[in-house]
């Protein structure tokens, strides 16, 4: 029932209501000091006391108009009914009704909003009946048609003028209400968009983190297994494997630091891998003991969008990681066996196919249940492409991606 207001707003409303009450009281009593307060129902003293109380009531309604529009409307209606019951003429304090109708439309609940609208029409009708009908009823003698027409015209015009005045205050409040709702909706939309952007950023960073960490750990594990097998028979190979482990871990650490920096400073995405970094990726996989064969036919022509380069790199990185983790056992105990990578750079699309044998210890659909394939499919979908992955029935796991080239080559 009561709206939350700041202390400043409450103080402003109280001061405005007090000043209005003093002005309305002076404007009510000073003109009547010589002739008294006119009323056809009560005597002058009672009428004066009632006028003072009504002025105070309207001032209270004015003070509560923003704090509780419903209560302010109820007080205004109560004061108006008392005013008509005691036969008092219109008072300067009645101006507070316009402010109350404004706030019912601007700040009231849906029920109070329509109660203000009904009050504007009902108040106009009550005001017209109170002002016009008594004069028409008290006319002595027979009424001529011209006199009746004059009173009917006065009744209609008074109602129209009163309704327009009261509805104008209510309509202005309704327009303000619309502006407030539009601003609230805009802020809510901005907040939702910011949350969606933050969620997309977190998802992208999580995907990058998975790609970086999973690939690096797969290389490290493969190298560690190879070093363990070769430690006794080939110390040089073991030392080389340890060097690869060290280099891979440093690169992974740098990538993880970059991703953590993006979490703290989301304005910058930081450098992203491109096609130029594929050779380094191939070197890491080959250093893990995998027999990697890369075929490019046809060769790329023209410029390639950065988003497409990133998608190709991440898809290939994840596919090679899966080959290391789930592929057949190769030299020196390293997983992966022979892995075939084939690129086809057409004018309108690029096709990437990665094939590796499935190890006996790996379930045929084991990779399909992990996050890696989900991430690869998301990478492909982000650039408008498609990705299929699964066993081919001949003991091999095939990842096939078709990615559109924006604008062709």
Secondary structure, DSSP 8 states (H G I E B T S, - for coil): ------HHHHHHHHHHHHHHHHHHHHHHHGGGTTT---BSSS-HHHHHHHHHHHHHHHHHHHHTTTT-HHHHHHHHHHHHHHHHHTTB---GGGGHHHHHHHHHHHHS-HHHHHHHHHHHHHHHHHHHIIIIIHHHHT--S---HHHHHHHHHHHHHHHHHHHHHHHHHHHHHHHHHHHHHHHHHHHHHHHHHHHHHHHHHHHHHHHHHHHHHHHHHHHHHHHHHHHHHHTTT-HHHHHHHHHHHHHHHHHHHHHHHHHHHHHH-TT-------GGGHHHHHHHHHHTT-EEEEEESS---S---HHHHHHHHHHHHHHHHHHHHHB-B-GGG-B--EEEEEEEE-SSEEEEEEEEEB-TTS-TTTGGGSHHHHHHHHHHHHTT-EEEEEE-SSSEEEEEEEEE-TT--
